Every structure is written in C-alpha cells, then in structure tokens.
Amino acid sequence: MAERKAIPIREAKGKLGVLIPGMGAVTTTLLAGIEGIRRNLYPPFGSVTQMGHIRLGRRDEGRQPLVKQVIPLADLKDVVVGGWDIFEDDCLTAARKAGVCTNEQLEQVGDYLSTIKPMPAVFDRRFVKKLDGPNVKQGKTLWDKHLMLQEDMQRFKEDNGCDRLVMIWIGSTEVYIQPSEVHFTVESFEAGLKNNDPGISSSMIYAYTALKNGVPYINGAPHLTNDCPALVKLAQEKKVAHCGKDFKTGQTLMKTIIAPGFKARLLGVDGWFSTNILGNRDGEVLDDPDSFKSKEVSKLSVLDTILQPDIYPELYGDLFHKVRINYYPPRGDNKESWDNIDIFGWMGRKMQIKINFLCRDSILAAPVALDLILFTDLAQRAGMSGIQEWLSFYFKAPLHAPSVYPEHDLFIQLWKMKNTLRYLIGEELITHLGIEYYNYFE
Ligand SMILES: NC(=O)c1ccc[n+]([C@@H]2O[C@H](COP(=O)([O-])OP(=O)(O)OC[C@H]3O[C@@H](n4cnc5c(N)ncnc54)[C@H](O)[C@@H]3O)[C@@H](O)[C@H]2O)c1
C-alpha cells in the first residue's frame, strides 16, 4: 500500500495557557485531577489523551501504542491555567463548595488550587437569571468589556510565559436564544458590541475575543456562542480551531451508547423518558426554564440523528422523547438519572428497559474537558482551522459543516476521532474490513 504522508504539526514546545470562563464544579475538578496526575497521585481515568491506546496498521502487527506516544500532544507539565468567574473564590474554596473531590484529595492538591484566583468576569444577568456575583467587569459598552478580556489574555500569556493559549467555556448555561441579525456577520457582531446589542451574550464576548486573537475556543455548555455564522466566519478568517457544544456526559452519554445498539439490531423504540435529579449550581441554573431550554434542545437532538426516523419510519417514526431535569439540592453534584425505554421487536411484541444511573457529573466531565483542550491545541498546531467535527465524540450537540448532519453515535465518533489522529501522523486509516486476513477470492 502507498505510504501516506504525515501532516506537518508545529511542535508542542513551551507552555500551553488554558483560559477558562467559569471556575465552578467541573473546572475545579478538572484542575484538582490534572494536578493529581502531575503529582502521580492517581491514574488519569477517563482521558483518551492520557491513557487511551490507538491501533496502528494491521491487527497482526500488534502495534497499540498510547495515543500520547505517537500524537504530539502538549504535556500536562506544560499546562498553566487561569480563568474568570463572577465569584471571587479561589479554586480551592470553589472546589470545597462544589463538594466533588474528597477532603483528602483537596489536601493533596489544595496548595495548587488556592493559587488560582478568577479574574473579574464579563457577565450579564439576563443570560443566567439564577446567579449574581460581585467579581464582574464594569464597562460602558460590550466592546469595552471585550477589550478588557483581551488585556487579561495578553497579561496572562506574558506573566506565565505561554507559547500559546486555548480557551474553554465551563461557565453556566445561558438562556436559549436563536441566532438573529447581529449574529450573522462579523461586521454586524462588531457593531453590536459597540452598540450594546441585547442579542450578544457574555459567552459570545469571550468567544469573539479568543477567536479574534487566534486562540482556539471550546464550548462545554449547550448555548449558542460560537455556533453562529459571525463567529464561525471569524474563526475561518483568523484560521482558528473551535468546537462545541455541551460536554457529553451522564444520561446523554448512556443514550449514545445504547441507541446505536437498537438501530443496529433494528429494534423499534416507542418512547424514551429521561428524568434526573441534580443539586449543584449547574442544576440551580438549569432550574430556570430559559437556561433549561438550551439544555433540552441539545439533549433532544441526539436520538433523532442516531435512529434516523426518516429512513426507518416503522421503527422510530412515532418515538416520544421527553427529557426532564429537576433541581434537588440534597444530592449536590451526584446526579441520579432514570430512563424508561419502551422498545419493540419481532412480531411487534413490546419490551421495556430501565436505567438508573447514579453518576458524578463533574467526574465524568473533567476528562472530557482535558482531552478537548489538548486535542484542540493539537488541531491548531496542525493547521486544522474552523469547526473540529472530529471531536464530536465529546459533545452532546457537535458543531458540524452546514452540508452534513451531526454524527451522534459514540462508536462512529470514536472511529472518526481515531482515524483523524492516524491521518495526522500519516498512518493507514482503519476500515475494519479485515478481508486481508483471509483468502476468500484466491
Ligand atoms: N458536569 C457535566 O457533566 C456537564 C455536562 C455538560 C455540560 N456541562 C456544562 O458545564 C458548565 C459548568 O458546569 P458546572 O457543574 O461546573 O457548573 P457550576 O455552576 O459549578 O460552575 C459554573 C461557573 O460559571 C460561573 N459563571 C457564570 N457565568 C459566567 C460568566 N459570564 N463568566 C465567568 N464565569 C461565569 C458561575 O459563577 C459558576 O461558578 C455548565 O454550563 C454545564 O451545563 C456540564
């Protein structure tokens, strides 16, 4: 077979600055984990970049190196973190309040967490109605606030001697909005910043500032942000990598594991009722119907694209899909979800499946955030600018080219991601055909 050429990738030298709007439960769990891994306290469970292997070549070659041995990713020792929050708590205090890590874990890495203090945030209560905090920037226009964020980024980069930056939104979910005129072009967006257009949310100002400065942007929440024509265009113009949206964890992760199995075996689904209780600050924010709407849209889209009711109307045409999130403070970050799935099979006979998942939301989200940071930085160094659809694996509502439907099936997403990595390093793509091991047609 002809050798494929590797894509030239700029070396991951020097420090990678990670800037995070939103330093709550997920962020502090991410930081505690990164520091714990750096101090060899525990293995990096859940992270493909840290403990995943990748098959290269034929199955009989036995090449299964670690992803990080063959893909030039930034090393965790070179990662420095800063961020913004509307609360002044340093990351140790915020982690204590979030209650995800154990006291023992916080003692082991608390000295590191206490050194990270959030910068004043760009915040507009109209977009997160359930929260208010003192650590916010004041400015006459949204443009002024953008300039302040830009200064923060430059200062952070210089103070920490960073070679490059990545920004990842791990802030609260903003209310649901539809793209309107101000979001259509870079010019209308910039005019909107200068005229305080009410359609521009805080997260969009962070994303705009990142992209404009050539800094890759990742959206871990379900709201629009970089999923609007103006910012997609800006990313193209500035040749910056970006992706989103909404980390795929918990109930939706289970859905995208199970639903492809039903479709593979042509089992029909009449109904899928998903409900869960959650008591952390994210749950409180999602208790507002407008913020919940952003989440609902991102959660509902998953089944339709996996099951393809347009192609299989007899199996999935009448599927009733309902998702509920209930704010229930006693559980904190320990989400409990219930799924009732009504399915049918041979001769139309009906069956039921019940799933009761007792998960820890931030424990599932932290390795996803880490992988996204390192892979997006890789994409930028490899010159892959624009939407990073190959990272769909990590998102509930993956950004994608307008000409295609998003891919939600977790296993296709994994295959796509690993083939992209093989492609980057000039290895053969794996089709799993496997015909080369047999002599069928000789
Ligand atoms: N945990 C998961 O499994 C998971 C999965 C998918 C998506 N998410 C999303 O990740 C985000 C973070 O979740 P979390 O559990 O850490 O929530 P959290 O409430 O603990 O933390 C969010 C933080 O963002 C801050 N914030 C809000 N607006 C801000 C702004 N404009 N600038 C800077 N900071 C701001 C809040 O003060 C808060 O500290 C949410 O949007 C959530 O929906 C989480």
PDBQT file of the ligand as one rigid body, heavy atoms in Angstrom, charges set to zero:
ROOT
HETATM    1  N1  LIG A 501     -20.952  18.362  34.623  1.00  0.00    +0.000 N 
HETATM    2  C1  LIG A 501     -21.339  17.849  33.488  1.00  0.00    +0.000 C 
HETATM    3  O1  LIG A 501     -21.440  16.649  33.335  1.00  0.00    +0.000 OA
HETATM    4  C2  LIG A 501     -21.642  18.764  32.343  1.00  0.00    +0.000 A 
HETATM    5  C3  LIG A 501     -22.012  18.192  31.139  1.00  0.00    +0.000 A 
HETATM    6  C4  LIG A 501     -22.295  19.015  30.075  1.00  0.00    +0.000 A 
HETATM    7  C5  LIG A 501     -22.200  20.379  30.208  1.00  0.00    +0.000 A 
HETATM    8  N2  LIG A 501     -21.872  20.918  31.390  1.00  0.00    +0.000 N 
HETATM    9  C6  LIG A 501     -21.867  22.371  31.465  1.00  0.00    +0.000 C 
HETATM   10  O2  LIG A 501     -20.671  22.847  32.024  1.00  0.00    +0.000 OA
HETATM   11  C7  LIG A 501     -20.941  24.092  32.638  1.00  0.00    +0.000 C 
HETATM   12  C8  LIG A 501     -20.318  24.118  34.024  1.00  0.00    +0.000 C 
HETATM   13  O3  LIG A 501     -20.944  23.166  34.866  1.00  0.00    +0.000 OA
HETATM   14  P1  LIG A 501     -20.602  23.169  36.435  1.00  0.00    +0.000 P 
HETATM   15  O4  LIG A 501     -21.278  21.987  37.013  1.00  0.00    +0.000 OA
HETATM   16  O5  LIG A 501     -19.148  23.380  36.649  1.00  0.00    +0.000 OA
HETATM   17  O6  LIG A 501     -21.409  24.479  36.898  1.00  0.00    +0.000 OA
HETATM   18  P2  LIG A 501     -21.052  25.465  38.109  1.00  0.00    +0.000 P 
HETATM   19  O7  LIG A 501     -22.306  26.257  38.338  1.00  0.00    +0.000 OA
HETATM   20  O8  LIG A 501     -20.485  24.738  39.271  1.00  0.00    +0.000 OA
HETATM   21  O9  LIG A 501     -19.911  26.400  37.515  1.00  0.00    +0.000 OA
HETATM   22  C9  LIG A 501     -20.179  27.365  36.533  1.00  0.00    +0.000 C 
HETATM   23  C10 LIG A 501     -19.442  28.633  36.954  1.00  0.00    +0.000 C 
HETATM   24  O10 LIG A 501     -19.597  29.576  35.894  1.00  0.00    +0.000 OA
HETATM   25  C11 LIG A 501     -19.629  30.870  36.500  1.00  0.00    +0.000 C 
HETATM   26  N3  LIG A 501     -20.125  31.817  35.509  1.00  0.00    +0.000 N 
HETATM   27  C12 LIG A 501     -21.387  32.017  35.081  1.00  0.00    +0.000 A 
HETATM   28  N4  LIG A 501     -21.401  32.988  34.135  1.00  0.00    +0.000 NA
HETATM   29  C13 LIG A 501     -20.124  33.384  33.971  1.00  0.00    +0.000 A 
HETATM   30  C14 LIG A 501     -19.500  34.342  33.123  1.00  0.00    +0.000 A 
HETATM   31  N5  LIG A 501     -20.203  35.089  32.273  1.00  0.00    +0.000 N 
HETATM   32  N6  LIG A 501     -18.144  34.480  33.192  1.00  0.00    +0.000 NA
HETATM   33  C15 LIG A 501     -17.414  33.724  34.049  1.00  0.00    +0.000 A 
HETATM   34  N7  LIG A 501     -17.959  32.821  34.889  1.00  0.00    +0.000 NA
HETATM   35  C16 LIG A 501     -19.295  32.643  34.832  1.00  0.00    +0.000 A 
HETATM   36  C17 LIG A 501     -20.511  30.649  37.705  1.00  0.00    +0.000 C 
HETATM   37  O11 LIG A 501     -20.323  31.657  38.663  1.00  0.00    +0.000 OA
HETATM   38  C18 LIG A 501     -20.030  29.289  38.203  1.00  0.00    +0.000 C 
HETATM   39  O12 LIG A 501     -19.014  29.406  39.174  1.00  0.00    +0.000 OA
HETATM   40  C19 LIG A 501     -22.457  24.287  32.632  1.00  0.00    +0.000 C 
HETATM   41  O13 LIG A 501     -22.838  25.109  31.557  1.00  0.00    +0.000 OA
HETATM   42  C20 LIG A 501     -22.936  22.882  32.400  1.00  0.00    +0.000 C 
HETATM   43  O14 LIG A 501     -24.221  22.839  31.787  1.00  0.00    +0.000 OA
HETATM   44  C21 LIG A 501     -21.587  20.148  32.474  1.00  0.00    +0.000 A 
ENDROOT
TORSDOF 0
